[in-house]
Amino acid sequence: MSAASPPANHPDPLNRELSIIPLAEDVRGAITESLWGKTSNGQPDRATAVKHLDPYFSYWEDECRVARTTLKYHKEVVDIVGRLKRSGEARDSIRGSISHDHSDDISNYDELVDASVALAVRLWLMVHVDSVGLSMRIGSTKARWERGRLQDFVDRLFSPIDGSRPSVKVERLFNARDLERIANIQVAWTNNLADHLSMREDDTRVLVFHHVSFLECHKNSSWYAHASPFPLDFLEETLHTISLLMPPGDVNVKEWFKDKQKRLQLDPRALSCPYLKQADRQIEEFRYWRDRLVILKQAFDESEPRTIKALWSDNRKRVQWYTFWVAALVLVLTVFFGLIQSTTALVQAWASVASLKESRRSGG
């Protein structure tokens, strides 16, 4: 795969340099079509579909901005992805196909080649494959793909759970807004699919992957053979977990998310996941994300409200909730009537003293 310059004035938008930021609309459209075909991303037209991928292309720009690789053009990235999709080649084979024209001039050329393959995988799958020369946030899951086929790597990273199925009911109160409001579990947003639903900071922070438009592109392209290494049921389940935390019909969650979406440039389609029926909200229905959901649900159930407002909103245990507030009401009424009784007694005592003084003056 040669890194030679493309022909002058070549009309292909993919022949623009990776360093040119922000990405032009035609470049975004060409990347979308190259990675996922003419998918509409669930939208009525391609322009709308690409527009909803704005958060994804912000990620693309950020990764390309800091990456140190042998790649110069977007076409080189999609060419690597194309080989990964079509042939199922091992990493060493892809790595060896990259041009070594300048390998004698650069001391760390092998590292740059490794980073080139890793960057292509990151941009295609939004999984932070670890490599020297690429960015890595502290605490982010480092997925290592050193050898073998990409499909085998993905299957190991996102493997379904078999065996026992815990029967855990997920109530409607279990959503992203109430995780913060009631359980004091901070919701943080991640661009790394491997970090989705993972807990941090002693189970007080959960990472949520918000790129629904990206997942829908993979889902729509998965109808074609070998188009996406993600299994279709994995993509659908991931969308279900987002719907679980941000139910599309919840007005309060919608307002909560819209405020964050504007400030943090989150995917607006995170509120457009399929509505989950009660049967779909059972933990046992989740095979890929079940362990992380169980941990998050346990942290939610074991948390205690820290403010009066949170305490009022927390009706996870309805019997205890009613018992507490009835007892609180009785206490308030007892104190209230006690104060009235005490005040009345004081007034009566004052009136008696005043009357006694008045009687003595009259008698004197």
Long-range contacts (C-beta under 8 A, 24 or more apart in sequence): 1-76, 1-79, 1-80, 1-97, 1-98, 1-99, 2-99, 2-101, 3-70, 3-71, 3-72, 3-76, 3-99, 3-101, 3-102, 6-73, 6-75, 12-75, 13-74, 14-73, 14-74, 14-75, 14-78, 15-73, 15-74, 15-75, 16-73, 16-74, 17-72, 17-73, 18-64, 18-67, 18-71, 18-72, 18-73, 18-74, 18-77, 19-64, 19-65, 21-61, 21-64, 21-65, 22-57, 22-61, 23-57, 23-60, 23-61, 25-50, 27-74, 28-53, 28-57, 30-74, 31-57, 31-60, 31-74, 31-78, 32-217, 34-78, 34-81, 34-82, 35-78, 35-81, 35-124, 35-217, 35-221, 36-217, 36-218, 36-220, 36-221, 36-227, 36-228, 37-220, 37-221, 37-224, 37-227, 39-216, 39-217, 39-220, 39-221, 40-220, 41-213, 41-216, 41-217, 41-220, 42-216, 42-220, 42-269, 42-272, 49-213, 49-217, 52-213, 52-267, 52-268, 52-269, 53-213, 53-214, 53-217, 54-265, 55-210, 55-211, 55-213, 55-265, 55-266, 55-267, 56-126, 56-211, 56-213, 56-214, 56-267, 58-265, 59-126, 59-191, 59-211, 60-123, 62-135, 63-119, 63-122, 63-123, 63-134, 63-135, 64-119, 64-123, 66-134, 66-135, 67-115, 67-119, 67-133, 67-134, 67-135, 68-112, 68-115, 68-133, 68-134, 69-112, 69-113, 69-115, 69-116, 69-119, 69-133, 70-98, 70-99, 70-102, 70-109, 70-112, 70-113, 70-116, 71-116, 71-119, 71-120, 76-116, 77-119, 77-120, 77-123, 80-116, 80-117, 80-120, 81-120, 81-123, 81-124, 84-120, 84-121, 84-124, 84-150, 84-229, 85-226, 85-227, 85-228, 86-226, 88-149, 88-150, 88-151, 88-226, 89-149, 90-147, 90-148, 90-149, 91-117, 91-145, 91-146, 91-147, 91-148, 91-149, 91-150, 92-147, 108-132, 118-145, 121-145, 121-150, 125-154, 125-193, 125-229, 125-230, 126-191, 126-192, 126-193, 126-209, 126-211, 126-214, 127-154, 127-157, 127-192, 127-193, 127-194, 128-192, 128-194, 128-195, 137-192, 139-200, 140-190, 140-192, 140-195, 141-192, 141-194, 141-195, 141-198, 143-194, 150-229, 151-229, 154-229, 154-230, 157-194, 158-230, 158-231, 158-234, 158-288, 159-288, 160-233, 160-234, 160-287, 160-288, 161-287, 161-288, 161-290, 161-291, 162-287, 165-283, 165-284, 166-283, 166-284, 166-290, 166-294, 167-282, 167-283, 167-284, 168-282, 168-283, 168-284, 168-294, 168-297, 169-281, 169-282, 169-283, 170-244, 170-281, 170-282, 170-283, 170-293, 170-297, 171-316, 172-247, 172-250, 173-315, 173-316, 174-244, 174-245, 174-297, 174-300, 175-244, 175-245, 175-246, 175-247, 175-250, 175-253, 176-208, 176-245, 176-246, 176-253, 176-256, 176-257, 177-250, 177-252, 177-253, 177-256, 177-257, 178-313, 179-206, 179-245, 179-296, 179-300, 181-310, 181-313, 182-303, 182-305, 182-310, 182-313, 182-314, 182-316, 183-299, 183-300, 183-303, 184-303, 184-305, 184-306, 184-310, 185-296, 185-299, 185-300, 185-303, 187-245, 189-260, 189-264, 189-266, 193-238, 196-238, 196-241, 196-289, 196-292, 197-241, 197-289, 197-292, 197-293, 197-296, 198-292, 199-292, 199-295, 199-296, 199-299, 203-295, 203-299, 206-296, 206-299, 208-242, 208-245, 209-238, 209-242, 210-242, 210-266, 210-267, 210-270, 211-267, 212-239, 212-242, 212-267, 212-269, 212-270, 212-272, 212-273, 213-267, 213-269, 214-267, 215-239, 216-269, 233-287, 233-288, 234-288, 237-286, 237-287, 237-288, 237-289, 238-288, 238-289, 239-273, 239-274, 240-273, 240-274, 240-276, 240-280, 240-285, 240-286, 241-286, 241-289, 241-293, 242-270, 242-273, 243-273, 243-274, 243-275, 243-276, 244-276, 244-281, 244-293, 246-270, 246-271, 246-273, 247-275, 247-276, 248-272, 248-273, 248-274, 248-275, 249-275
